[in-house]
Amino acid sequence: MRTLTVIEFVTLDGVMQGLGSPDEDRDGGFEHGGWGGPYFDERQAAAAVEGLASTTAYLFGRRTYEKMIGFWPAQPDDNPMAAHLNATPKYVATGTLTDLTWHNARVLDGPLGPAVRKLKADGDGTVAVLGSGVLVQELIAEDLVDGYRLFLHPLLLGTGKRLFRGMAAPVRLQLVDCTPTSTGVVMLSYDLLR
């Protein structure tokens, strides 16, 4: 059975919006896009490549899928992240997209809860969720998340979409790994205590 791991880059105040570029996600008038760039280092790159070994599927929300397909399919296969993303099965939780053009991408079939439970049951390894803030909220509400891999940045933005929003009940986590980087980012891995 697969586990489902949410992988997110967040600020110290929990913002996950607009990591990569100034115009990535301007919802709500967000003006701090691209905040993650100055903090990237080789240790984070190595951790990302290391995480590929156990990832046997990806799960994206529609907006994240549309952002990813605009970049990753055009990257060369000598980029390990590109090679893995392009070859590995990808599932998209969407009610609007029907024809996915990225190799090995398909629409998640049916209501989210049963479809993700089936996806987890039909294989081994990890289903990795990248970004996909709205989807993550739904996965948390459905109790489908098994772990979190967080890249916690030493930055306070004060505004923006938060990773953890209203939750119905407390969720207990167990720290599995904690690794600092040269730029002050702390890479944290947590499993849910069930």
NORJOZI-V178148 format. One line per field, one symbol per residue. phi: phi as a letter, one per 40 degrees, with the letter a starting at -180 (. if undefined). psi: psi as a letter, one per 20 degrees, with the letter a starting at -180 (. if undefined). burial: 1 if it has 24 or more other C-alpha atoms within 12 Angstrom, else 0. A space follows every 10 residues. Layout:
# NORJOZI-V178148
phi=???
psi=???
burial=???
This chain:
# NORJOZI-V178148
phi=.cbbbcbbbb cdcgcbcgdc adbcabdggc bbdgccdcbc accccccccc ccdccbabbb cdccdccccc bccccccccd ccdcdcccdb bbcabbcbbc ccdgbacccg dddcccccdc ccibgbccbb ffdccdcccc ccfbcbabbb bcccabbgbh cccbbdbcac bcbbcbaabc bcbgcbcbbb bccb
psi=pqqoppoqpq rhjjpipkgh qhjgojqjkp jkqjhhgiip rhhgghhghh ihhioiqqpq rgggghgghi ghhiqqiioh ggggghhqpp ppoqjhphnp ippkpqppoa qgghghgggh hlarbpopop clggggghhg hjliphrpop noqmpphhrr pqgobpqhqq ppqpphqopq rijippoppq qpp.
burial=0111111111 1001111111 0001100001 0111110011 0001001100 1100111111 1111110110 0110000000 1001110111 1111000000 0100111100 0100011011 0000011111 1111111111 0011111111 1111101001 1111000000 0000000001 0000111111 0100
